[in-house]
């Protein structure tokens, strides 16, 4: 390794350390920090974000990238070193367009907004959150303008989460997906509904927790390099490949929330724990994008966790855990119940057939906020109207409507489409994986997940952020993000469950 490359890595490692220190504070804010600490925590996060930004956008890093460019042309383009220089240059050119003071202010506003969102959601009062969200939207518009000219004002925000993807790309994918999903949902609605009443009754919270731990331990979550806690909105955070933490939320009266939420976050964590150690403390040392990340969480939650093969192994244990609630519910009834399709108010509890419509709604609202065609003060009304249009439901209050997601309070506008894109990618990866591991269903039926996890580690996890999402999907599956495998999966699964 050349001296200049080593110096670049050293500097990037320091930036990484600052960002990870901020991530620890963010994790604490969502789990254990008392409400009174919000103002001070905002200042702390602001300082760390500003220092990391200043260090990353330094003239020295810029000069090192320039000096290494000719040398990098002779390297293997897929090597860690070549990709490090390429990705760092991309990130550096973006970061140098954004003033450090702006980064600091954004971090502070987001920290305060998250606490305001919690209070607003608890009281179902959007007005308590409105001024904070108004400021966040102003900051996001200002951020986008740092990258003008652009094809669309939403493009710079989307690029932060999905490098290389444009708003027009996502709209094209969704335009192809939406009518097919609507057609499927309508066909299901004409069939007799399956029963899931057994999921909606009291379930001991500790037993739910313990069962979730049992499942994700089998998946391969490494407890020596992770832990699980509770939070208002489940999430996964990583401070290194050896410290990847998840949170979950337990509903004492509904089994699905904690059970599938735990599997979902484990999918994210398995990805982070599987990144190659050679990429640690560099811009490559995390997932390729939010959509690729979501493909992992949705794969483990749905393609594995809602499959019949999975429950052929785990259902006897779940019945033994909750004998009075599930002792008289047979496996087939349980399997159909956890896969019931019915439009619902809450995104995180939506079934696979309707989930993407929640995402499309949010994408439309985010684009409208950035374009200025919808104002923040009007969001509850517009949200409710779109819920009625998309899902035939009207939220009874703000907590079940516009306030249900934490993302906007974090400043994460540009994020939501990644959830639906992740669903599509999960099915593409699954189709490819089952060609390479044809007996994977039989293995899942035995509670064995080593070959599945190993395949994901080899083809997805170990690469970290070396490849942009479209490139990674193309390398693994042979095509870019495509809705057709996901629709094949849905039609096959729900065709059997509902007799379509």
Secondary structure in CASP SS format (residue, H / E / C, confidence):
PFRMAT SS
TARGET T0000
AUTHOR 0000-0000-0000
METHOD secondary structure of the structure
MODEL  1
X C 1.00
X C 1.00
X H 1.00
X H 1.00
X H 1.00
X H 1.00
X H 1.00
X H 1.00
X H 1.00
X H 1.00
X H 1.00
X H 1.00
X H 1.00
X H 1.00
X H 1.00
X H 1.00
X H 1.00
X H 1.00
X H 1.00
X H 1.00
X H 1.00
X H 1.00
X H 1.00
X H 1.00
X H 1.00
X H 1.00
X H 1.00
X H 1.00
X H 1.00
X H 1.00
X H 1.00
X C 1.00
X C 1.00
X C 1.00
X H 1.00
X H 1.00
X H 1.00
X H 1.00
X H 1.00
X H 1.00
X H 1.00
X H 1.00
X H 1.00
X H 1.00
X H 1.00
X H 1.00
X H 1.00
X H 1.00
X H 1.00
X H 1.00
X H 1.00
X H 1.00
X H 1.00
X H 1.00
X H 1.00
X H 1.00
X C 1.00
X C 1.00
X H 1.00
X H 1.00
X H 1.00
X H 1.00
X H 1.00
X H 1.00
X H 1.00
X H 1.00
X H 1.00
X H 1.00
X H 1.00
X H 1.00
X H 1.00
X H 1.00
X C 1.00
X C 1.00
X C 1.00
X C 1.00
X C 1.00
X C 1.00
X C 1.00
X H 1.00
X H 1.00
X H 1.00
X H 1.00
X H 1.00
X H 1.00
X H 1.00
X H 1.00
X H 1.00
X H 1.00
X H 1.00
X H 1.00
X H 1.00
X H 1.00
X H 1.00
X H 1.00
X C 1.00
X C 1.00
X C 1.00
X C 1.00
X H 1.00
X H 1.00
X H 1.00
X H 1.00
X H 1.00
X H 1.00
X H 1.00
X H 1.00
X H 1.00
X H 1.00
X H 1.00
X H 1.00
X H 1.00
X H 1.00
X H 1.00
X H 1.00
X H 1.00
X H 1.00
X H 1.00
X H 1.00
X H 1.00
X H 1.00
X H 1.00
X H 1.00
X C 1.00
X C 1.00
X C 1.00
X H 1.00
X H 1.00
X H 1.00
X H 1.00
X H 1.00
X H 1.00
X H 1.00
X H 1.00
X H 1.00
X H 1.00
X H 1.00
X H 1.00
X H 1.00
X H 1.00
X H 1.00
X H 1.00
X H 1.00
X H 1.00
X H 1.00
X C 1.00
X C 1.00
X C 1.00
X C 1.00
X C 1.00
X C 1.00
X C 1.00
X C 1.00
X C 1.00
X H 1.00
X H 1.00
X H 1.00
X H 1.00
X H 1.00
X H 1.00
X H 1.00
X C 1.00
X C 1.00
X C 1.00
X C 1.00
X C 1.00
X H 1.00
X H 1.00
X H 1.00
X H 1.00
X H 1.00
X H 1.00
X H 1.00
X H 1.00
X H 1.00
X H 1.00
X H 1.00
X H 1.00
X H 1.00
X H 1.00
X H 1.00
X H 1.00
X H 1.00
X H 1.00
X H 1.00
X H 1.00
X H 1.00
X H 1.00
X H 1.00
X C 1.00
X C 1.00
X C 1.00
X C 1.00
X C 1.00
X C 1.00
X C 1.00
X H 1.00
X H 1.00
X H 1.00
X C 1.00
X C 1.00
X C 1.00
X C 1.00
X C 1.00
X H 1.00
X H 1.00
X H 1.00
X H 1.00
X H 1.00
X H 1.00
X H 1.00
X H 1.00
X H 1.00
X H 1.00
X H 1.00
X H 1.00
X H 1.00
X H 1.00
X H 1.00
X C 1.00
X C 1.00
X C 1.00
X H 1.00
X H 1.00
X H 1.00
X E 1.00
X E 1.00
X E 1.00
X E 1.00
X E 1.00
X C 1.00
X C 1.00
X C 1.00
X C 1.00
X C 1.00
X E 1.00
X E 1.00
X E 1.00
X E 1.00
X E 1.00
X C 1.00
X C 1.00
X E 1.00
X E 1.00
X E 1.00
X E 1.00
X E 1.00
X E 1.00
X C 1.00
X C 1.00
X E 1.00
X C 1.00
X C 1.00
X E 1.00
X H 1.00
X H 1.00
X H 1.00
X H 1.00
X H 1.00
X H 1.00
X H 1.00
X H 1.00
X H 1.00
X H 1.00
X H 1.00
X H 1.00
X H 1.00
X H 1.00
X H 1.00
X H 1.00
X H 1.00
X H 1.00
X H 1.00
X C 1.00
X C 1.00
X C 1.00
X H 1.00
X H 1.00
X H 1.00
X C 1.00
X C 1.00
X C 1.00
X C 1.00
X C 1.00
X C 1.00
X C 1.00
X C 1.00
X C 1.00
X C 1.00
X H 1.00
X H 1.00
X H 1.00
X H 1.00
X H 1.00
X H 1.00
X H 1.00
X H 1.00
X H 1.00
X H 1.00
X H 1.00
X H 1.00
X H 1.00
X H 1.00
X H 1.00
X C 1.00
X C 1.00
X C 1.00
X H 1.00
X H 1.00
X H 1.00
X H 1.00
X H 1.00
X H 1.00
X H 1.00
X H 1.00
X H 1.00
X H 1.00
X H 1.00
X H 1.00
X H 1.00
X H 1.00
X C 1.00
X H 1.00
X H 1.00
X H 1.00
X H 1.00
X C 1.00
X C 1.00
X C 1.00
X C 1.00
X H 1.00
X H 1.00
X H 1.00
X H 1.00
X H 1.00
X H 1.00
X H 1.00
X H 1.00
X C 1.00
X C 1.00
X C 1.00
X C 1.00
X C 1.00
X C 1.00
X C 1.00
X C 1.00
X H 1.00
X H 1.00
X H 1.00
X C 1.00
X C 1.00
X C 1.00
X C 1.00
X C 1.00
X H 1.00
X H 1.00
X H 1.00
X H 1.00
X H 1.00
X H 1.00
X H 1.00
X H 1.00
X H 1.00
X H 1.00
X H 1.00
X H 1.00
X H 1.00
X H 1.00
X H 1.00
X H 1.00
X H 1.00
X C 1.00
X C 1.00
X C 1.00
X C 1.00
X H 1.00
X H 1.00
X H 1.00
X H 1.00
X H 1.00
X H 1.00
X H 1.00
X H 1.00
X H 1.00
X H 1.00
X H 1.00
X H 1.00
X H 1.00
X H 1.00
X H 1.00
X H 1.00
X C 1.00
X C 1.00
X C 1.00
X C 1.00
X C 1.00
X C 1.00
X C 1.00
X C 1.00
X C 1.00
X C 1.00
X C 1.00
X C 1.00
X C 1.00
X C 1.00
X C 1.00
X H 1.00
X H 1.00
X H 1.00
X H 1.00
X C 1.00
X C 1.00
X C 1.00
X C 1.00
X C 1.00
X C 1.00
X H 1.00
X H 1.00
X H 1.00
X H 1.00
X H 1.00
X H 1.00
X H 1.00
X H 1.00
X H 1.00
X H 1.00
X H 1.00
X H 1.00
X H 1.00
X H 1.00
X H 1.00
X H 1.00
X H 1.00
X H 1.00
X H 1.00
X H 1.00
X C 1.00
X C 1.00
X C 1.00
X H 1.00
X H 1.00
X H 1.00
X H 1.00
X H 1.00
X H 1.00
X C 1.00
X C 1.00
X C 1.00
X C 1.00
X H 1.00
X H 1.00
X H 1.00
X H 1.00
X H 1.00
X H 1.00
X H 1.00
X H 1.00
X H 1.00
X H 1.00
X C 1.00
X H 1.00
X H 1.00
X H 1.00
X C 1.00
X C 1.00
X C 1.00
X C 1.00
X C 1.00
X H 1.00
X H 1.00
X H 1.00
X H 1.00
X H 1.00
X H 1.00
X H 1.00
X H 1.00
X H 1.00
X C 1.00
X C 1.00
X C 1.00
X C 1.00
X C 1.00
X C 1.00
X H 1.00
X H 1.00
X H 1.00
X H 1.00
X H 1.00
X H 1.00
X H 1.00
X H 1.00
X H 1.00
X H 1.00
X H 1.00
X H 1.00
X H 1.00
X H 1.00
X H 1.00
X C 1.00
X C 1.00
END
